[in-house]
Amino acid sequence: MKIVMLGTSSATPTAERNPSATAVIWEGEILLFDCGEGTQIQMRKAGLRIGRLTKIFITHLHGDHVLGLPGLLSTYEISGRIAPLHLYGPAEVQEYVETSQKLLRLTLSYPLLFHEVGPGLVCEEQRYYVEALPLRHVGRTFGYALQEKDRPGRFNVEAALQLGVPAGPLFGQLQRGFPVVTPAGNTVYPEQVLGPTRPGRRIAYCLDTRPCPEAEKLAQGADLLIYDSTYGPGDEAKAAERGHSTAQEAVEVALRAGAKRLILTHIGSQYNVRGKALSMLRRRFPAVEVAADLASWEIPPKEPEVEAKRS
Ligand SMILES: [Zn+2]
């Protein structure tokens, strides 16, 4: 699982920072969180195969989070995309997209499926699901958590053979969690041959927002928290007034939520976290990094706690 930051600026882009967009590349599929202006160009710069994008999750209808949508949808039309594209977000995102399509006379070659987001489960697939919760911004805004489902423990081939299970289809049944009957007539249960369950990875995406319990809930135990960091020290009042967070507030959210890593993004054009400011943040929460456009992070699969401690 790879996370690529496509756009890391706040509302005003800079020469180095595009408006908000984050891609999750995972087993041949791309999931996109927000789609600021120029996102499709950033995807190309990052070397992503844009045809693999299946789902877009929009936090809210502010230009810096959605202005890349018409261009991206239009490019898919030109390239003759056939595969469905799922778009998740507050209801007004649908109106925006449909109005743009109408004015641009854009007839799509592929199904664009809109899903209105509310608190709770947003979508569920075989290996993951996505949850949303309302955040505290100046308009209706949702944060998201991408949760990989727990995976069965490692299969112990030797133990299975010793219990009389022949190599072949019965191995697969045990790996999928079903008991099997051996040729000798003995029942073998999955727990006899599978190690401890391997917990799924969790990525939380919380922008734009004030610190709030909903953001903390999304970030609960997250392997990676991507969080609003529009402002810095001295701008707390401005952050509160405009429905954003400071880098310090982001760190406190990560700490309260027990997140393992924090990426600061939606960086205000007036405020770049570096040097002493970053060192100060790291004293409080060492696993904090500042996003840069096209920077990426690998999130390795997780092993059960007991095994991790042994190694
Ligand atoms: Zn924004």
Boltz pocket constraint, residues with backbone or C-beta under 6 A from the ligand:
constraints:
  - pocket:
      binder: B
      contacts: [[A, 9], [A, 10], [A, 11], [A, 20], [A, 62], [A, 64], [A, 65], [A, 208], [A, 266]]
      max_distance: 6.0
